[in-house]
């Protein structure tokens, strides 16, 4: 069973930075396609950033140039570096892992990010 645990959320002022981490266990991490999603109050969960294949990445238009996804297979961890944060980035951030088509998606419990002065 794949388990994903996010950390690194918190309260930050507009323009600030945070780095989220998602640690995986119970998996062959290098085979997992990993991504970050977020859900703001009253809104649907949306894609933030993901690896599509290999090291290829995809970002939501709203975060391009500000956020960066990376992974360390030796540490079974995926990261989301968030810079120039805006109040509209406030949400619960989730990481997701999948072995691919036909396999289930695995989700972490989420970590709260609040951008406010």
VOPAGU-2260 file (C-alpha; in pm, 1 decimal, decimal comma):
REM VOPAGU-2260
SITE   aa  ch    i         X         Y         Z
SITE  UNK   A    0       0,0       0,0       0,0
SITE  UNK   A    1     142,0     336,4    -104,3
SITE  UNK   A    2     138,9     601,2     166,2
SITE  UNK   A    3     203,9     968,2      95,3
SITE  UNK   A    4     267,4    1225,8     366,0
SITE  UNK   A    5     284,8    1598,1     287,5
SITE  UNK   A    6     460,5    1857,0     498,3
SITE  UNK   A    7     583,2    2213,3     475,2
SITE  UNK   A    8     259,9    2407,8     465,4
SITE  UNK   A    9     191,4    2710,5     678,1
SITE  UNK   A   10     111,1    3079,1     686,6
SITE  UNK   A   11     315,2    3306,4     463,4
SITE  UNK   A   12     286,2    3667,6     354,8
SITE  UNK   A   13     216,4    3759,0      -7,3
SITE  UNK   A   14     538,0    3745,0    -206,2
SITE  UNK   A   15     686,7    3485,6      23,7
SITE  UNK   A   16     801,6    3130,5     -42,2
SITE  UNK   A   17     732,9    2782,5      87,0
SITE  UNK   A   18     861,5    2440,1      -2,8
SITE  UNK   A   19     625,0    2148,1      29,2
SITE  UNK   A   20     748,1    1792,1      62,5
SITE  UNK   A   21     570,1    1464,8      -0,2
SITE  UNK   A   22     733,5    1150,6     133,3
SITE  UNK   A   23     628,3     814,9      -8,3
SITE  UNK   A   24     646,2     474,6     153,4
SITE  UNK   A   25     531,9     129,3      55,3
SITE  UNK   A   26     606,9     197,6    -309,0
SITE  UNK   A   27     859,4     167,9    -585,4
SITE  UNK   A   28     890,8     543,3    -582,8
SITE  UNK   A   29    1088,8     574,7    -904,4
SITE  UNK   A   30     798,0     417,5   -1092,7
SITE  UNK   A   31     537,0     655,1    -952,4
SITE  UNK   A   32     414,2     948,7   -1155,3
SITE  UNK   A   33     392,0    1222,3    -893,8
SITE  UNK   A   34     201,3    1547,0    -889,1
SITE  UNK   A   35      71,5    1825,6    -670,1
SITE  UNK   A   36    -290,4    1938,9    -656,2
SITE  UNK   A   37    -473,7    2193,4    -445,6
SITE  UNK   A   38    -823,0    2261,1    -326,7
SITE  UNK   A   39    -942,9    2597,3    -207,8
SITE  UNK   A   40   -1260,8    2634,9       1,3
SITE  UNK   A   41   -1568,6    2596,7    -214,8
SITE  UNK   A   42   -1366,8    2498,7    -520,8
SITE  UNK   A   43   -1279,6    2176,7    -695,2
SITE  UNK   A   44    -939,8    2017,1    -657,9
SITE  UNK   A   45    -710,6    2133,2    -935,8
SITE  UNK   A   46    -378,8    2037,1   -1081,5
SITE  UNK   A   47     -84,3    2251,0    -972,3
SITE  UNK   A   48     218,2    2067,0   -1111,1
SITE  UNK   A   49     297,4    1716,1   -1218,3
SITE  UNK   A   50     553,1    1497,4   -1383,3
SITE  UNK   A   51     401,6    1363,1   -1702,7
SITE  UNK   A   52     667,1    1116,9   -1817,5
SITE  UNK   A   53    1021,9    1080,2   -1700,2
SITE  UNK   A   54    1136,9    1425,3   -1600,6
SITE  UNK   A   55     884,2    1615,0   -1813,4
SITE  UNK   A   56     671,4    1852,7   -1607,8
SITE  UNK   A   57     340,0    2026,5   -1649,9
SITE  UNK   A   58     214,1    2330,2   -1459,0
SITE  UNK   A   59    -113,4    2510,0   -1419,8
SITE  UNK   A   60    -102,5    2844,0   -1598,8
SITE  UNK   A   61    -165,8    3023,3   -1270,8
SITE  UNK   A   62     160,6    2898,0   -1118,8
SITE  UNK   A   63     396,3    2890,4   -1418,4
SITE  UNK   A   64     716,3    3075,1   -1345,9
SITE  UNK   A   65     647,1    3078,3    -971,1
SITE  UNK   A   66     624,7    2712,1    -869,9
SITE  UNK   A   67     864,8    2428,7    -941,2
SITE  UNK   A   68     816,7    2054,8    -892,8
SITE  UNK   A   69    1111,5    1826,5    -830,6
SITE  UNK   A   70    1176,8    1480,1    -695,6
SITE  UNK   A   71    1452,3    1293,3    -518,3
SITE  UNK   A   72    1414,6     922,2    -586,8
SITE  UNK   A   73    1684,7     837,8    -333,5
SITE  UNK   A   74    1470,6    1000,0     -64,0
SITE  UNK   A   75    1133,4     883,5    -202,9
SITE  UNK   A   76    1023,2    1245,7    -192,8
SITE  UNK   A   77     866,7    1495,6    -429,1
SITE  UNK   A   78     884,9    1868,3    -365,4
SITE  UNK   A   79     692,9    2177,7    -463,6
SITE  UNK   A   80     888,9    2501,0    -440,3
SITE  UNK   A   81     646,3    2790,7    -429,7
SITE  UNK   A   82     774,3    3144,1    -481,0
SITE  UNK   A   83     601,5    3480,3    -514,4
SITE  UNK   A   84     299,1    3344,4    -335,5
SITE  UNK   A   85     -34,2    3517,9    -377,1
SITE  UNK   A   86    -346,6    3512,5    -161,1
SITE  UNK   A   87    -518,7    3310,1    -434,7
SITE  UNK   A   88    -266,1    3031,1    -377,0
SITE  UNK   A   89    -432,0    2967,1     -41,5
SITE  UNK   A   90    -555,1    2608,0     -40,1
SITE  UNK   A   91    -495,6    2260,7      92,2
SITE  UNK   A   92    -218,2    2109,0    -116,0
SITE  UNK   A   93    -217,7    1737,2    -189,8
SITE  UNK   A   94      34,1    1513,2    -354,2
SITE  UNK   A   95     -75,4    1228,4    -574,5
SITE  UNK   A   96     108,7     923,9    -694,8
SITE  UNK   A   97      17,1     670,1    -957,6
SITE  UNK   A   98     182,4     377,9   -1129,2
SITE  UNK   A   99     -13,6     467,3   -1440,4
SITE  UNK   A  100    -319,9     372,1   -1640,9
SITE  UNK   A  101    -519,2      95,4   -1479,0
SITE  UNK   A  102    -368,4     152,1   -1137,4
SITE  UNK   A  103    -527,9     346,0    -851,2
SITE  UNK   A  104    -429,0     698,7    -755,8
SITE  UNK   A  105    -275,5     745,6    -414,7
SITE  UNK   A  106    -330,6    1070,7    -224,4
SITE  UNK   A  107    -173,4    1224,9      80,1
SITE  UNK   A  108    -372,4    1383,0     360,2
SITE  UNK   A  109    -296,3    1736,3     246,1
SITE  UNK   A  110    -114,5    2032,7     393,6
SITE  UNK   A  111    -264,6    2378,9     440,9
SITE  UNK   A  112    -104,0    2676,0     271,1
SITE  UNK   A  113    -235,2    3018,6     368,9
SITE  UNK   A  114    -108,5    3332,4     199,9
SITE  UNK   A  115    -213,9    3637,8     391,8
SITE  UNK   A  116     -76,5    3958,7     535,5
